[in-house]
């Protein structure tokens, strides 16, 4: 029974290699995206995490910052 599932009437080698390639590719992509996200979060925290409340309000009011935030929101959809 197990041998029939693994061999899949002679197509098992193709099926399992394609499945494992896809799984490894998705896992690698996930890990790379997660690493880049952490890097960007650290950069953001280093740049804006130490600002005082007054400077944060000024940064939110600036038109350049509003455009950047708006483009980020629309590009993630």
PDB file of N, CA, C, O and CB in Angstrom:
ATOM      1  N   UNK A   1       0.822  -1.199   0.000  1.00  0.00           N
ATOM      2  CA  UNK A   1       0.000   0.000   0.000  1.00  0.00           C
ATOM      3  C   UNK A   1       0.862   1.257   0.000  1.00  0.00           C
ATOM      4  O   UNK A   1       0.642   2.150  -0.818  1.00  0.00           O
ATOM      5  CB  UNK A   1      -0.933   0.001   1.205  1.00  0.00           C
ATOM      6  N   UNK A   2       1.830   1.344   0.892  1.00  0.00           N
ATOM      7  CA  UNK A   2       2.702   2.515   0.961  1.00  0.00           C
ATOM      8  C   UNK A   2       3.548   2.613  -0.308  1.00  0.00           C
ATOM      9  O   UNK A   2       3.763   3.704  -0.836  1.00  0.00           O
ATOM     10  CB  UNK A   2       3.608   2.448   2.213  1.00  0.00           C
ATOM     11  N   UNK A   3       4.025   1.468  -0.790  1.00  0.00           N
ATOM     12  CA  UNK A   3       4.833   1.484  -2.012  1.00  0.00           C
ATOM     13  C   UNK A   3       4.033   1.984  -3.210  1.00  0.00           C
ATOM     14  O   UNK A   3       4.578   2.654  -4.087  1.00  0.00           O
ATOM     15  CB  UNK A   3       5.379   0.090  -2.300  1.00  0.00           C
ATOM     16  N   UNK A   4       2.755   1.661  -3.249  1.00  0.00           N
ATOM     17  CA  UNK A   4       1.906   2.144  -4.356  1.00  0.00           C
ATOM     18  C   UNK A   4       1.736   3.657  -4.298  1.00  0.00           C
ATOM     19  O   UNK A   4       1.721   4.326  -5.332  1.00  0.00           O
ATOM     20  CB  UNK A   4       0.522   1.462  -4.315  1.00  0.00           C
ATOM     21  N   UNK A   5       1.609   4.193  -3.088  1.00  0.00           N
ATOM     22  CA  UNK A   5       1.467   5.642  -2.931  1.00  0.00           C
ATOM     23  C   UNK A   5       2.755   6.346  -3.333  1.00  0.00           C
ATOM     24  O   UNK A   5       2.728   7.378  -4.003  1.00  0.00           O
ATOM     25  CB  UNK A   5       1.094   5.999  -1.478  1.00  0.00           C
ATOM     26  N   UNK A   6       3.866   5.786  -2.926  1.00  0.00           N
ATOM     27  CA  UNK A   6       5.159   6.419  -3.235  1.00  0.00           C
ATOM     28  C   UNK A   6       5.493   6.288  -4.718  1.00  0.00           C
ATOM     29  O   UNK A   6       5.957   7.252  -5.327  1.00  0.00           O
ATOM     30  CB  UNK A   6       6.284   5.792  -2.387  1.00  0.00           C
ATOM     31  N   UNK A   7       5.267   5.120  -5.310  1.00  0.00           N
ATOM     32  CA  UNK A   7       5.647   4.924  -6.713  1.00  0.00           C
ATOM     33  C   UNK A   7       4.640   5.522  -7.684  1.00  0.00           C
ATOM     34  O   UNK A   7       5.027   5.920  -8.783  1.00  0.00           O
ATOM     35  CB  UNK A   7       5.807   3.452  -7.002  1.00  0.00           C
ATOM     36  N   UNK A   8       3.378   5.599  -7.325  1.00  0.00           N
ATOM     37  CA  UNK A   8       2.309   6.181  -8.149  1.00  0.00           C
ATOM     38  C   UNK A   8       2.333   5.654  -9.582  1.00  0.00           C
ATOM     39  O   UNK A   8       2.305   6.424 -10.542  1.00  0.00           O
ATOM     40  CB  UNK A   8       2.427   7.701  -8.163  1.00  0.00           C
ATOM     41  N   UNK A   9       2.385   4.377  -9.705  1.00  0.00           N
ATOM     42  CA  UNK A   9       2.383   3.684 -10.998  1.00  0.00           C
ATOM     43  C   UNK A   9       3.479   4.186 -11.941  1.00  0.00           C
ATOM     44  O   UNK A   9       3.254   4.356 -13.139  1.00  0.00           O
ATOM     45  CB  UNK A   9       1.030   3.845 -11.666  1.00  0.00           C
ATOM     46  N   UNK A  10       4.658   4.418 -11.382  1.00  0.00           N
ATOM     47  CA  UNK A  10       5.799   4.836 -12.198  1.00  0.00           C
ATOM     48  C   UNK A  10       5.994   6.341 -12.295  1.00  0.00           C
ATOM     49  O   UNK A  10       7.028   6.796 -12.785  1.00  0.00           O
ATOM     50  CB  UNK A  10       5.650   4.289 -13.562  1.00  0.00           C
ATOM     51  N   UNK A  11       5.022   7.121 -11.840  1.00  0.00           N
ATOM     52  CA  UNK A  11       5.125   8.576 -11.911  1.00  0.00           C
ATOM     53  C   UNK A  11       5.578   9.193 -10.588  1.00  0.00           C
ATOM     54  O   UNK A  11       5.664  10.416 -10.476  1.00  0.00           O
ATOM     55  CB  UNK A  11       3.790   9.167 -12.319  1.00  0.00           C
ATOM     56  N   UNK A  12       5.857   8.396  -9.627  1.00  0.00           N
ATOM     57  CA  UNK A  12       6.211   8.875  -8.291  1.00  0.00           C
ATOM     58  C   UNK A  12       7.454   9.738  -8.269  1.00  0.00           C
ATOM     59  O   UNK A  12       7.491  10.747  -7.565  1.00  0.00           O
ATOM     60  CB  UNK A  12       6.407   7.718  -7.376  1.00  0.00           C
ATOM     61  N   UNK A  13       8.467   9.365  -9.021  1.00  0.00           N
ATOM     62  CA  UNK A  13       9.702  10.139  -9.038  1.00  0.00           C
ATOM     63  C   UNK A  13       9.442  11.558  -9.525  1.00  0.00           C
ATOM     64  O   UNK A  13       9.943  12.518  -8.941  1.00  0.00           O
ATOM     65  CB  UNK A  13      10.749   9.460  -9.922  1.00  0.00           C
ATOM     66  N   UNK A  14       8.665  11.692 -10.585  1.00  0.00           N
ATOM     67  CA  UNK A  14       8.340  13.013 -11.123  1.00  0.00           C
ATOM     68  C   UNK A  14       7.477  13.806 -10.145  1.00  0.00           C
ATOM     69  O   UNK A  14       7.745  14.979  -9.888  1.00  0.00           O
ATOM     70  CB  UNK A  14       7.620  12.878 -12.472  1.00  0.00           C
ATOM     71  N   UNK A  15       6.457  13.175  -9.608  1.00  0.00           N
ATOM     72  CA  UNK A  15       5.517  13.866  -8.723  1.00  0.00           C
ATOM     73  C   UNK A  15       6.203  14.320  -7.449  1.00  0.00           C
ATOM     74  O   UNK A  15       6.065  15.475  -7.046  1.00  0.00           O
ATOM     75  CB  UNK A  15       4.332  12.960  -8.384  1.00  0.00           C
ATOM     76  N   UNK A  16       6.943  13.421  -6.809  1.00  0.00           N
ATOM     77  CA  UNK A  16       7.575  13.777  -5.543  1.00  0.00           C
ATOM     78  C   UNK A  16       8.712  14.775  -5.727  1.00  0.00           C
ATOM     79  O   UNK A  16       8.931  15.612  -4.852  1.00  0.00           O
ATOM     80  CB  UNK A  16       8.094  12.533  -4.854  1.00  0.00           C
ATOM     81  N   UNK A  17       9.439  14.711  -6.837  1.00  0.00           N
ATOM     82  CA  UNK A  17      10.492  15.707  -7.059  1.00  0.00           C
ATOM     83  C   UNK A  17       9.886  17.082  -7.329  1.00  0.00           C
ATOM     84  O   UNK A  17      10.415  18.088  -6.858  1.00  0.00           O
ATOM     85  CB  UNK A  17      11.398  15.286  -8.235  1.00  0.00           C
ATOM     86  N   UNK A  18       8.784  17.142  -8.081  1.00  0.00           N
ATOM     87  CA  UNK A  18       8.110  18.420  -8.329  1.00  0.00           C
ATOM     88  C   UNK A  18       7.530  18.979  -7.032  1.00  0.00           C
ATOM     89  O   UNK A  18       7.622  20.178  -6.771  1.00  0.00           O
ATOM     90  CB  UNK A  18       6.995  18.251  -9.384  1.00  0.00           C
ATOM     91  N   UNK A  19       6.940  18.116  -6.231  1.00  0.00           N
ATOM     92  CA  UNK A  19       6.386  18.544  -4.950  1.00  0.00           C
ATOM     93  C   UNK A  19       7.479  19.079  -4.033  1.00  0.00           C
ATOM     94  O   UNK A  19       7.311  20.134  -3.422  1.00  0.00           O
ATOM     95  CB  UNK A  19       5.651  17.387  -4.274  1.00  0.00           C
ATOM     96  N   UNK A  20       8.580  18.374  -3.930  1.00  0.00           N
ATOM     97  CA  UNK A  20       9.659  18.820  -3.045  1.00  0.00           C
ATOM     98  C   UNK A  20      10.311  20.108  -3.561  1.00  0.00           C
ATOM     99  O   UNK A  20      10.664  20.977  -2.764  1.00  0.00           O
ATOM    100  CB  UNK A  20      10.717  17.716  -2.902  1.00  0.00           C
ATOM    101  N   UNK A  21      10.476  20.242  -4.879  1.00  0.00           N
ATOM    102  CA  UNK A  21      11.025  21.478  -5.443  1.00  0.00           C
ATOM    103  C   UNK A  21      10.134  22.663  -5.115  1.00  0.00           C
ATOM    104  O   UNK A  21      10.629  23.723  -4.732  1.00  0.00           O
ATOM    105  CB  UNK A  21      11.193  21.352  -6.961  1.00  0.00           C
ATOM    106  N   UNK A  22       8.831  22.498  -5.261  1.00  0.00           N
ATOM    107  CA  UNK A  22       7.883  23.570  -4.964  1.00  0.00           C
ATOM    108  C   UNK A  22       7.916  23.914  -3.486  1.00  0.00           C
ATOM    109  O   UNK A  22       7.940  25.092  -3.129  1.00  0.00           O
ATOM    110  CB  UNK A  22       6.462  23.170  -5.383  1.00  0.00           C
ATOM    111  N   UNK A  23       7.918  22.927  -2.635  1.00  0.00           N
ATOM    112  CA  UNK A  23       7.945  23.158  -1.200  1.00  0.00           C
ATOM    113  C   UNK A  23       9.218  23.884  -0.778  1.00  0.00           C
ATOM    114  O   UNK A  23       9.161  24.817   0.024  1.00  0.00           O
ATOM    115  CB  UNK A  23       7.822  21.838  -0.452  1.00  0.00           C
ATOM    116  N   UNK A  24      10.355  23.470  -1.303  1.00  0.00           N
ATOM    117  CA  UNK A  24      11.628  24.119  -0.976  1.00  0.00           C
ATOM    118  C   UNK A  24      11.648  25.544  -1.506  1.00  0.00           C
ATOM    119  O   UNK A  24      12.146  26.444  -0.829  1.00  0.00           O
ATOM    120  CB  UNK A  24      12.812  23.321  -1.552  1.00  0.00           C
ATOM    121  N   UNK A  25      11.116  25.768  -2.707  1.00  0.00           N
ATOM    122  CA  UNK A  25      11.075  27.118  -3.276  1.00  0.00           C
ATOM    123  C   UNK A  25      10.211  28.050  -2.434  1.00  0.00           C
ATOM    124  O   UNK A  25      10.612  29.180  -2.158  1.00  0.00           O
ATOM    125  CB  UNK A  25      10.548  27.074  -4.712  1.00  0.00           C
ATOM    126  N   UNK A  26       9.035  27.591  -2.025  1.00  0.00           N
ATOM    127  CA  UNK A  26       8.154  28.412  -1.199  1.00  0.00           C
ATOM    128  C   UNK A  26       8.782  28.704   0.161  1.00  0.00           C
ATOM    129  O   UNK A  26       8.683  29.826   0.659  1.00  0.00           O
ATOM    130  CB  UNK A  26       6.805  27.719  -1.014  1.00  0.00           C
ATOM    131  N   UNK A  27       9.418  27.720   0.757  1.00  0.00           N
ATOM    132  CA  UNK A  27      10.054  27.916   2.057  1.00  0.00           C
ATOM    133  C   UNK A  27      11.194  28.923   1.954  1.00  0.00           C
ATOM    134  O   UNK A  27      11.344  29.780   2.825  1.00  0.00           O
ATOM    135  CB  UNK A  27      10.574  26.580   2.608  1.00  0.00           C
ATOM    136  N   UNK A  28      11.996  28.827   0.900  1.00  0.00           N
ATOM    137  CA  UNK A  28      13.091  29.769   0.691  1.00  0.00           C
ATOM    138  C   UNK A  28      12.565  31.178   0.472  1.00  0.00           C
ATOM    139  O   UNK A  28      13.096  32.134   1.036  1.00  0.00           O
ATOM    140  CB  UNK A  28      13.946  29.338  -0.498  1.00  0.00           C
ATOM    141  N   UNK A  29      11.538  31.312  -0.334  1.00  0.00           N
ATOM    142  CA  UNK A  29      10.936  32.618  -0.581  1.00  0.00           C
ATOM    143  C   UNK A  29      10.389  33.214   0.707  1.00  0.00           C
ATOM    144  O   UNK A  29      10.583  34.402   0.966  1.00  0.00           O
ATOM    145  CB  UNK A  29       9.825  32.507  -1.626  1.00  0.00           C
ATOM    146  N   UNK A  30       9.716  32.420   1.509  1.00  0.00           N
ATOM    147  CA  UNK A  30       9.181  32.894   2.777  1.00  0.00           C
ATOM    148  C   UNK A  30      10.300  33.386   3.690  1.00  0.00           C
ATOM    149  O   UNK A  30      10.185  34.453   4.295  1.00  0.00           O
ATOM    150  CB  UNK A  30       8.383  31.786   3.466  1.00  0.00           C
ATOM    151  N   UNK A  31      11.367  32.625   3.791  1.00  0.00           N
ATOM    152  CA  UNK A  31      12.482  32.991   4.666  1.00  0.00           C
ATOM    153  C   UNK A  31      13.133  34.287   4.193  1.00  0.00           C
ATOM    154  O   UNK A  31      13.434  35.156   5.012  1.00  0.00           O
ATOM    155  CB  UNK A  31      13.525  31.859   4.715  1.00  0.00           C
ATOM    156  N   UNK A  32      13.354  34.432   2.895  1.00  0.00           N
ATOM    157  CA  UNK A  32      13.962  35.653   2.372  1.00  0.00           C
ATOM    158  C   UNK A  32      13.080  36.877   2.607  1.00  0.00           C
ATOM    159  O   UNK A  32      13.580  37.941   2.970  1.00  0.00           O
ATOM    160  CB  UNK A  32      14.243  35.501   0.888  1.00  0.00           C
ATOM    161  N   UNK A  33      11.799  36.733   2.406  1.00  0.00           N
ATOM    162  CA  UNK A  33      10.882  37.847   2.644  1.00  0.00           C
ATOM    163  C   UNK A  33      10.849  38.199   4.128  1.00  0.00           C
ATOM    164  O   UNK A  33      10.820  39.377   4.484  1.00  0.00           O
ATOM    165  CB  UNK A  33       9.463  37.501   2.144  1.00  0.00           C
ATOM    166  N   UNK A  34      10.852  37.206   4.979  1.00  0.00           N
ATOM    167  CA  UNK A  34      10.845  37.449   6.422  1.00  0.00           C
ATOM    168  C   UNK A  34      12.118  38.181   6.854  1.00  0.00           C
ATOM    169  O   UNK A  34      12.044  39.096   7.673  1.00  0.00           O
ATOM    170  CB  UNK A  34      10.707  36.119   7.190  1.00  0.00           C
ATOM    171  N   UNK A  35      13.272  37.802   6.327  1.00  0.00           N
ATOM    172  CA  UNK A  35      14.536  38.466   6.650  1.00  0.00           C
ATOM    173  C   UNK A  35      14.502  39.916   6.198  1.00  0.00           C
ATOM    174  O   UNK A  35      14.919  40.803   6.943  1.00  0.00           O
ATOM    175  CB  UNK A  35      15.721  37.732   5.997  1.00  0.00           C
ATOM    176  N   UNK A  36      14.012  40.176   4.984  1.00  0.00           N
ATOM    177  CA  UNK A  36      13.930  41.552   4.486  1.00  0.00           C
ATOM    178  C   UNK A  36      12.950  42.383   5.305  1.00  0.00           C
ATOM    179  O   UNK A  36      13.196  43.566   5.541  1.00  0.00           O
ATOM    180  CB  UNK A  36      13.516  41.561   3.015  1.00  0.00           C
ATOM    181  N   UNK A  37      11.856  41.792   5.738  1.00  0.00           N
ATOM    182  CA  UNK A  37      10.894  42.509   6.570  1.00  0.00           C
ATOM    183  C   UNK A  37      11.531  42.933   7.888  1.00  0.00           C
ATOM    184  O   UNK A  37      11.349  44.069   8.326  1.00  0.00           O
ATOM    185  CB  UNK A  37       9.659  41.639   6.833  1.00  0.00           C
ATOM    186  N   UNK A  38      12.263  42.047   8.511  1.00  0.00           N
ATOM    187  CA  UNK A  38      12.917  42.375   9.781  1.00  0.00           C
ATOM    188  C   UNK A  38      13.945  43.488   9.577  1.00  0.00           C
ATOM    189  O   UNK A  38      14.048  44.388  10.410  1.00  0.00           O
ATOM    190  CB  UNK A  38      13.594  41.122  10.385  1.00  0.00           C
ATOM    191  N   UNK A  39      14.709  43.438   8.479  1.00  0.00           N
ATOM    192  CA  UNK A  39      15.677  44.495   8.180  1.00  0.00           C
ATOM    193  C   UNK A  39      14.984  45.846   8.028  1.00  0.00           C
ATOM    194  O   UNK A  39      15.432  46.846   8.587  1.00  0.00           O
ATOM    195  CB  UNK A  39      16.460  44.159   6.904  1.00  0.00           C
ATOM    196  N   UNK A  40      13.898  45.868   7.274  1.00  0.00           N
ATOM    197  CA  UNK A  40      13.173  47.124   7.049  1.00  0.00           C
ATOM    198  C   UNK A  40      12.543  47.635   8.340  1.00  0.00           C
ATOM    199  O   UNK A  40      12.523  48.843   8.576  1.00  0.00           O
ATOM    200  CB  UNK A  40      12.090  46.932   5.978  1.00  0.00           C
ATOM    201  N   UNK A  41      12.031  46.744   9.173  1.00  0.00           N
ATOM    202  CA  UNK A  41      11.467  47.168  10.445  1.00  0.00           C
ATOM    203  C   UNK A  41      12.545  47.757  11.345  1.00  0.00           C
ATOM    204  O   UNK A  41      12.299  48.743  12.039  1.00  0.00           O
ATOM    205  CB  UNK A  41      10.779  45.995  11.140  1.00  0.00           C
ATOM    206  N   UNK A  42      13.725  47.169  11.340  1.00  0.00           N
ATOM    207  CA  UNK A  42      14.831  47.707  12.136  1.00  0.00           C
ATOM    208  C   UNK A  42      15.263  49.073  11.627  1.00  0.00           C
ATOM    209  O   UNK A  42      15.543  49.970  12.423  1.00  0.00           O
ATOM    210  CB  UNK A  42      16.019  46.745  12.119  1.00  0.00           C
ATOM    211  N   UNK A  43      15.322  49.243  10.293  1.00  0.00           N
ATOM    212  CA  UNK A  43      15.670  50.547   9.739  1.00  0.00           C
ATOM    213  C   UNK A  43      14.625  51.591  10.108  1.00  0.00           C
ATOM    214  O   UNK A  43      14.968  52.718  10.464  1.00  0.00           O
ATOM    215  CB  UNK A  43      15.816  50.461   8.218  1.00  0.00           C
ATOM    216  N   UNK A  44      13.359  51.221  10.024  1.00  0.00           N
ATOM    217  CA  UNK A  44      12.283  52.141  10.364  1.00  0.00           C
ATOM    218  C   UNK A  44      12.366  52.533  11.837  1.00  0.00           C
ATOM    219  O   UNK A  44      12.233  53.707  12.182  1.00  0.00           O
ATOM    220  CB  UNK A  44      10.915  51.512  10.051  1.00  0.00           C
ATOM    221  N   UNK A  45      12.585  51.549  12.698  1.00  0.00           N
ATOM    222  CA  UNK A  45      12.678  51.834  14.134  1.00  0.00           C
ATOM    223  C   UNK A  45      13.878  52.723  14.445  1.00  0.00           C
ATOM    224  O   UNK A  45      13.792  53.610  15.294  1.00  0.00           O
ATOM    225  CB  UNK A  45      12.773  50.529  14.933  1.00  0.00           C
ATOM    226  N   UNK A  46      14.990  52.487  13.763  1.00  0.00           N
ATOM    227  CA  UNK A  46      16.176  53.310  13.996  1.00  0.00           C
ATOM    228  C   UNK A  46      15.943  54.749  13.548  1.00  0.00           C
ATOM    229  O   UNK A  46      16.448  55.687  14.165  1.00  0.00           O
ATOM    230  CB  UNK A  46      17.386  52.722  13.263  1.00  0.00           C
ATOM    231  N   UNK A  47      15.185  54.917  12.486  1.00  0.00           N
ATOM    232  CA  UNK A  47      14.983  56.267  11.958  1.00  0.00           C
ATOM    233  C   UNK A  47      13.876  57.012  12.697  1.00  0.00           C
ATOM    234  O   UNK A  47      14.048  58.183  13.037  1.00  0.00           O
ATOM    235  CB  UNK A  47      14.658  56.204  10.476  1.00  0.00           C
ATOM    236  N   UNK A  48      12.754  56.364  12.948  1.00  0.00           N
ATOM    237  CA  UNK A  48      11.598  57.059  13.502  1.00  0.00           C
ATOM    238  C   UNK A  48      11.286  56.680  14.951  1.00  0.00           C
ATOM    239  O   UNK A  48      10.466  57.339  15.590  1.00  0.00           O
ATOM    240  CB  UNK A  48      10.401  56.785  12.652  1.00  0.00           C
ATOM    241  N   UNK A  49      11.903  55.663  15.465  1.00  0.00           N
ATOM    242  CA  UNK A  49      11.594  55.218  16.821  1.00  0.00           C
ATOM    243  C   UNK A  49      12.053  56.170  17.906  1.00  0.00           C
ATOM    244  O   UNK A  49      11.489  56.173  19.000  1.00  0.00           O
ATOM    245  CB  UNK A  49      12.204  53.894  17.058  1.00  0.00           C
ATOM    246  N   UNK A  50      13.066  56.980  17.626  1.00  0.00           N
ATOM    247  CA  UNK A  50      13.623  57.862  18.640  1.00  0.00           C
ATOM    248  C   UNK A  50      13.085  59.289  18.555  1.00  0.00           C
ATOM    249  O   UNK A  50      13.530  60.157  19.306  1.00  0.00           O
ATOM    250  CB  UNK A  50      15.116  57.882  18.523  1.00  0.00           C
ATOM    251  N   UNK A  51      12.146  59.542  17.665  1.00  0.00           N
ATOM    252  CA  UNK A  51      11.601  60.882  17.522  1.00  0.00           C
ATOM    253  C   UNK A  51      10.684  61.224  18.692  1.00  0.00           C
ATOM    254  O   UNK A  51      10.006  60.358  19.246  1.00  0.00           O
ATOM    255  CB  UNK A  51      10.843  61.010  16.200  1.00  0.00           C
ATOM    256  N   UNK A  52      10.678  62.487  19.050  1.00  0.00           N
ATOM    257  CA  UNK A  52       9.745  62.937  20.077  1.00  0.00           C
ATOM    258  C   UNK A  52       8.345  63.028  19.474  1.00  0.00           C
ATOM    259  O   UNK A  52       8.181  62.979  18.255  1.00  0.00           O
ATOM    260  CB  UNK A  52      10.186  64.310  20.669  1.00  0.00           C
ATOM    261  N   UNK A  53       7.354  63.159  20.322  1.00  0.00           N
ATOM    262  CA  UNK A  53       5.967  63.199  19.845  1.00  0.00           C
ATOM    263  C   UNK A  53       5.722  64.403  18.945  1.00  0.00           C
ATOM    264  O   UNK A  53       4.962  64.318  17.980  1.00  0.00           O
ATOM    265  CB  UNK A  53       4.998  63.230  21.027  1.00  0.00           C
ATOM    266  N   UNK A  54       6.360  65.514  19.259  1.00  0.00           N
ATOM    267  CA  UNK A  54       6.178  66.706  18.439  1.00  0.00           C
ATOM    268  C   UNK A  54       6.744  66.501  17.031  1.00  0.00           C
ATOM    269  O   UNK A  54       6.134  66.899  16.039  1.00  0.00           O
ATOM    270  CB  UNK A  54       6.844  67.914  19.105  1.00  0.00           C
ATOM    271  N   UNK A  55       7.899  65.884  16.965  1.00  0.00           N
ATOM    272  CA  UNK A  55       8.526  65.658  15.654  1.00  0.00           C
ATOM    273  C   UNK A  55       7.752  64.615  14.841  1.00  0.00           C
ATOM    274  O   UNK A  55       7.721  64.678  13.612  1.00  0.00           O
ATOM    275  CB  UNK A  55       9.990  65.206  15.831  1.00  0.00           C
ATOM    276  N   UNK A  56       7.134  63.665  15.527  1.00  0.00           N
ATOM    277  CA  UNK A  56       6.307  62.676  14.823  1.00  0.00           C
ATOM    278  C   UNK A  56       5.111  63.365  14.188  1.00  0.00           C
ATOM    279  O   UNK A  56       4.759  63.080  13.043  1.00  0.00           O
ATOM    280  CB  UNK A  56       5.835  61.558  15.788  1.00  0.00           C
ATOM    281  N   UNK A  57       4.486  64.273  14.931  1.00  0.00           N
ATOM    282  CA  UNK A  57       3.350  65.011  14.383  1.00  0.00           C
ATOM    283  C   UNK A  57       3.760  65.848  13.183  1.00  0.00           C
ATOM    284  O   UNK A  57       3.028  65.913  12.196  1.00  0.00           O
ATOM    285  CB  UNK A  57       2.731  65.904  15.450  1.00  0.00           C
ATOM    286  N   UNK A  58       4.924  66.490  13.254  1.00  0.00           N
ATOM    287  CA  UNK A  58       5.422  67.288  12.132  1.00  0.00           C
ATOM    288  C   UNK A  58       5.696  66.394  10.928  1.00  0.00           C
ATOM    289  O   UNK A  58       5.392  66.769   9.796  1.00  0.00           O
ATOM    290  CB  UNK A  58       6.701  68.055  12.532  1.00  0.00           C
ATOM    291  N   UNK A  59       6.270  65.213  11.162  1.00  0.00           N
ATOM    292  CA  UNK A  59       6.577  64.292  10.066  1.00  0.00           C
ATOM    293  C   UNK A  59       5.299  63.788   9.402  1.00  0.00           C
ATOM    294  O   UNK A  59       5.270  63.600   8.186  1.00  0.00           O
ATOM    295  CB  UNK A  59       7.407  63.106  10.579  1.00  0.00           C
ATOM    296  N   UNK A  60       4.244  63.567  10.185  1.00  0.00           N
ATOM    297  CA  UNK A  60       2.986  63.100   9.614  1.00  0.00           C
ATOM    298  C   UNK A  60       2.317  64.179   8.772  1.00  0.00           C
ATOM    299  O   UNK A  60       1.614  63.864   7.812  1.00  0.00           O
ATOM    300  CB  UNK A  60       2.043  62.645  10.717  1.00  0.00           C
ATOM    301  N   UNK A  61       2.523  65.426   9.111  1.00  0.00           N
ATOM    302  CA  UNK A  61       1.892  66.536   8.395  1.00  0.00           C
ATOM    303  C   UNK A  61       2.556  66.790   7.042  1.00  0.00           C
ATOM    304  O   UNK A  61       1.887  67.212   6.098  1.00  0.00           O
ATOM    305  CB  UNK A  61       1.945  67.805   9.242  1.00  0.00           C
ATOM    306  N   UNK A  62       3.849  66.540   6.936  1.00  0.00           N
ATOM    307  CA  UNK A  62       4.582  66.838   5.705  1.00  0.00           C
ATOM    308  C   UNK A  62       3.992  66.061   4.532  1.00  0.00           C
ATOM    309  O   UNK A  62       3.667  64.879   4.644  1.00  0.00           O
ATOM    310  CB  UNK A  62       6.079  66.502   5.870  1.00  0.00           C
ATOM    311  N   UNK A  63       3.864  66.758   3.408  1.00  0.00           N
ATOM    312  CA  UNK A  63       3.218  66.146   2.237  1.00  0.00           C
ATOM    313  C   UNK A  63       4.032  64.981   1.669  1.00  0.00           C
ATOM    314  O   UNK A  63       3.455  64.012   1.175  1.00  0.00           O
ATOM    315  CB  UNK A  63       3.003  67.197   1.150  1.00  0.00           C
ATOM    316  N   UNK A  64       5.341  65.063   1.732  1.00  0.00           N
ATOM    317  CA  UNK A  64       6.177  63.979   1.211  1.00  0.00           C
ATOM    318  C   UNK A  64       5.917  62.689   1.980  1.00  0.00           C
ATOM    319  O   UNK A  64       5.781  61.620   1.386  1.00  0.00           O
ATOM    320  CB  UNK A  64       7.670  64.357   1.293  1.00  0.00           C
ATOM    321  N   UNK A  65       5.851  62.795   3.277  1.00  0.00           N
ATOM    322  CA  UNK A  65       5.601  61.610   4.092  1.00  0.00           C
ATOM    323  C   UNK A  65       4.216  61.038   3.830  1.00  0.00           C
ATOM    324  O   UNK A  65       4.041  59.820   3.798  1.00  0.00           O
ATOM    325  CB  UNK A  65       5.755  61.942   5.570  1.00  0.00           C
ATOM    326  N   UNK A  66       3.228  61.912   3.642  1.00  0.00           N
ATOM    327  CA  UNK A  66       1.887  61.423   3.338  1.00  0.00           C
ATOM    328  C   UNK A  66       1.858  60.690   2.009  1.00  0.00           C
ATOM    329  O   UNK A  66       1.180  59.670   1.881  1.00  0.00           O
ATOM    330  CB  UNK A  66       0.891  62.576   3.320  1.00  0.00           C
ATOM    331  N   UNK A  67       2.589  61.196   1.008  1.00  0.00           N
ATOM    332  CA  UNK A  67       2.636  60.522  -0.296  1.00  0.00           C
ATOM    333  C   UNK A  67       3.301  59.159  -0.187  1.00  0.00           C
ATOM    334  O   UNK A  67       2.847  58.188  -0.793  1.00  0.00           O
ATOM    335  CB  UNK A  67       3.383  61.384  -1.319  1.00  0.00           C
ATOM    336  N   UNK A  68       4.360  59.093   0.576  1.00  0.00           N
ATOM    337  CA  UNK A  68       5.067  57.810   0.755  1.00  0.00           C
ATOM    338  C   UNK A  68       4.163  56.801   1.448  1.00  0.00           C
ATOM    339  O   UNK A  68       4.079  55.646   1.032  1.00  0.00           O
ATOM    340  CB  UNK A  68       6.370  58.007   1.572  1.00  0.00           C
ATOM    341  N   UNK A  69       3.485  57.240   2.508  1.00  0.00           N
ATOM    342  CA  UNK A  69       2.587  56.334   3.214  1.00  0.00           C
ATOM    343  C   UNK A  69       1.427  55.903   2.350  1.00  0.00           C
ATOM    344  O   UNK A  69       1.005  54.748   2.416  1.00  0.00           O
ATOM    345  CB  UNK A  69       2.069  56.983   4.469  1.00  0.00           C
ATOM    346  N   UNK A  70       0.895  56.814   1.531  1.00  0.00           N
ATOM    347  CA  UNK A  70      -0.228  56.472   0.641  1.00  0.00           C
ATOM    348  C   UNK A  70       0.213  55.479  -0.433  1.00  0.00           C
ATOM    349  O   UNK A  70      -0.534  54.559  -0.766  1.00  0.00           O
ATOM    350  CB  UNK A  70      -0.803  57.746  -0.022  1.00  0.00           C
ATOM    351  N   UNK A  71       1.404  55.653  -0.972  1.00  0.00           N
ATOM    352  CA  UNK A  71       1.875  54.728  -2.006  1.00  0.00           C
ATOM    353  C   UNK A  71       2.160  53.361  -1.430  1.00  0.00           C
ATOM    354  O   UNK A  71       1.964  52.354  -2.110  1.00  0.00           O
ATOM    355  CB  UNK A  71       3.122  55.271  -2.684  1.00  0.00           C
ATOM    356  N   UNK A  72       2.618  53.300  -0.194  1.00  0.00           N
ATOM    357  CA  UNK A  72       2.864  51.996   0.443  1.00  0.00           C
ATOM    358  C   UNK A  72       1.567  51.254   0.665  1.00  0.00           C
ATOM    359  O   UNK A  72       1.498  50.042   0.458  1.00  0.00           O
ATOM    360  CB  UNK A  72       3.599  52.171   1.777  1.00  0.00           C
ATOM    361  N   UNK A  73       0.549  51.959   1.080  1.00  0.00           N
ATOM    362  CA  UNK A  73      -0.741  51.320   1.335  1.00  0.00           C
ATOM    363  C   UNK A  73      -1.332  50.774   0.034  1.00  0.00           C
ATOM    364  O   UNK A  73      -1.829  49.649   0.001  1.00  0.00           O
ATOM    365  CB  UNK A  73      -1.721  52.319   1.993  1.00  0.00           C
ATOM    366  N   UNK A  74      -1.278  51.562  -1.027  1.00  0.00           N
ATOM    367  CA  UNK A  74      -1.879  51.130  -2.290  1.00  0.00           C
ATOM    368  C   UNK A  74      -1.064  50.029  -2.962  1.00  0.00           C
ATOM    369  O   UNK A  74      -1.625  49.198  -3.677  1.00  0.00           O
ATOM    370  CB  UNK A  74      -2.020  52.316  -3.235  1.00  0.00           C
ATOM    371  N   UNK A  75       0.256  50.010  -2.744  1.00  0.00           N
ATOM    372  CA  UNK A  75       1.080  48.989  -3.401  1.00  0.00           C
ATOM    373  C   UNK A  75       0.958  47.628  -2.716  1.00  0.00           C
ATOM    374  O   UNK A  75       1.283  46.610  -3.326  1.00  0.00           O
ATOM    375  CB  UNK A  75       2.544  49.426  -3.418  1.00  0.00           C
ATOM    376  N   UNK A  76       0.502  47.586  -1.480  1.00  0.00           N
ATOM    377  CA  UNK A  76       0.369  46.322  -0.770  1.00  0.00           C
ATOM    378  C   UNK A  76      -0.938  45.623  -1.073  1.00  0.00           C
ATOM    379  O   UNK A  76      -1.121  44.465  -0.700  1.00  0.00           O
ATOM    380  CB  UNK A  76       0.488  46.546   0.707  1.00  0.00           C
ATOM    381  N   UNK A  77      -1.847  46.304  -1.741  1.00  0.00           N
ATOM    382  CA  UNK A  77      -3.163  45.717  -2.008  1.00  0.00           C
ATOM    383  C   UNK A  77      -3.105  44.805  -3.188  1.00  0.00           C
ATOM    384  O   UNK A  77      -4.120  44.218  -3.565  1.00  0.00           O
ATOM    385  CB  UNK A  77      -4.204  46.792  -2.241  1.00  0.00           C
TER     386      UNK A  77
END
